[in-house]
Amino acid sequence: MHYFHYTGNRLCCEGVAVETLARKFGTPLYVYSQRTLEEHFKDLDQALAGVEHLVCFAVKSNSNLSVLRALAGLGSGFDIVSGGELQRVIAAGGDPRQCAFAGVGKTEGEIEYALRQGVYTFNAESEPELERINRVAARLKKQAPVAVRVNPDVEAHTHKKITTGTYENKFGVAFEEIEGVYARASKLRHLRLRGLQMHIGSQITEVAPFEEAVRKVLPLVTRLKERHGLEFLSIGGGLGIVYKPALASGPAAWWRSAAARDILTPQKYAARLVPLLKPLGLRILLEPGRFISGNAGILVTRVEYVKRTGRKNFLIVDAAMNDLIRPAFYEAYHEIVPVRRKAGAMVSSDVVGPICESGDFFCQDRPLPKAREGDYLALMSAGAYGFVMASSYNTRSLAAEVMVKGNRAALVRPRQPVEDIWSGEAAAPWLK
Ligand SMILES: *Cc1c(COP(=O)(O)O)cnc(C)c1O
């Protein structure tokens, strides 16, 4: 579901023409729809109304301050994976006491900072980490609230780079070892065992893996609650979205469309999980990222050249893998649509960036409307794991970001000036 749609032949974000934004702010340009973000959050939040819960937006999916602030305004909590993300949340007006600190490699400095800020929980991923948190808390004369991430060893049926809940990967503590870990952690005086956490992967488009994981941990979390007085269970994020085709006829029609029928809706998710979770009597935490931000953003790019080789029609655009790495990194599909729709035949096209890597493409041999130099294209569903994964590879500036609400648009991050890319660098003294 989202609020990017055509009005006549013009692609609009809510009430604003995307072409106007592209001309005003230049390209490559990320454009976010605040209404889409907010409705995703509210849909999920309301679907879970039957159980005490906190939706913690996964900041790593889109950490623009404006995005965080919009969600904080709705009472969202935040799932953070670094001290930097916690600083961002605070800068955006979010509440540290609604933050869950995840990640396998928390440093002492990060733990100290998060303790001082009073995060709701440290989601620990190993015993050495629990010991470290205990040590830092002792030094600060505090008690650290912790949960341990259990690896339930279920297959999430998603891409290998985003599967996290099997024993093949680095995340969490094996299911069989969890009780021993809690027993030992309960002896560490500066820890408070507050919850249990899991996260089985990302872009999961069916309820079954979530249900399987929840069913598997239910007896475990019930025992841990009795023994250690846990107050929450986090069931992680990972709710998948529709990438193909993202552009349906309009928001109202969307949930009734064929695409929506195959996808995980908050209602389907809640209908299967809430009845399992409610009897636990625990607060339920969720950590969705992509579900909230994915379809709330697009990447707008300009066609620089149309290059026809004997066999191919290349559209060389001004966005590249440094702006949006998902196709290169995850073999991800992004729908590509013209910002100004024209009648005419489709041409099998490769949309590629200017970077000197053969992996720098957004699609290959895809039927697309015929395009000319200067046309704008939109890569849909680029709101999650888009700008946040950008780099300045090839000394290319980080793109600009715009937030739209109704008929208003604001530049929420200007394009990075190119000199800023090397502003902290210097020649070694012996080279002077
Ligand atoms: C990445 C991550 C999430 C969010 O994943 P999405 O697929 O974007 O919902 C949630 N929890 C943890 C621990 C993560 O690492």
The ligand as an SDF file (V2000), in Angstrom:
LIG
                    3D

 15 15  0  0  0  0  0  0  0  0999 V2000
   17.0040   -5.8610   10.3070 C   0  0  0  0  0  0  0  0  0  0  0  0
   16.3110   -6.2270   11.5470 C   0  0  0  0  0  0  0  0  0  0  0  0
   14.9580   -5.9480   11.7040 C   0  0  0  0  0  0  0  0  0  0  0  0
   14.1100   -5.3260   10.6130 C   0  0  0  0  0  0  0  0  0  0  0  0
   13.9650   -6.1580    9.4970 O   0  0  0  0  0  0  0  0  0  0  0  0
   12.8580   -5.8320    8.4020 P   0  0  0  0  0  0  0  0  0  0  0  0
   12.9560   -6.9550    7.4530 O   0  0  0  0  0  0  0  0  0  0  0  0
   13.2260   -4.5340    7.7600 O   0  0  0  0  0  0  0  0  0  0  0  0
   11.5480   -5.7660    9.0760 O   0  0  0  0  0  0  0  0  0  0  0  0
   14.3640   -6.2510   12.9050 C   0  0  0  0  0  0  0  0  0  0  0  0
   15.0620   -6.8230   13.9220 N   0  0  0  0  0  0  0  0  0  0  0  0
   16.3670   -7.1070   13.8020 C   0  0  0  0  0  0  0  0  0  0  0  0
   17.0740   -7.7240   14.9530 C   0  0  0  0  0  0  0  0  0  0  0  0
   17.0350   -6.8370   12.6190 C   0  0  0  0  0  0  0  0  0  0  0  0
   18.3310   -7.1410   12.5040 O   0  0  0  0  0  0  0  0  0  0  0  0
  1  2  1  0
  2  3  1  0
  2 14  2  0
  3  4  1  0
  3 10  2  0
  4  5  1  0
  5  6  1  0
  6  7  2  0
  6  8  1  0
  6  9  1  0
 10 11  1  0
 11 12  2  0
 12 13  1  0
 12 14  1  0
 14 15  1  0
M  END
$$$$
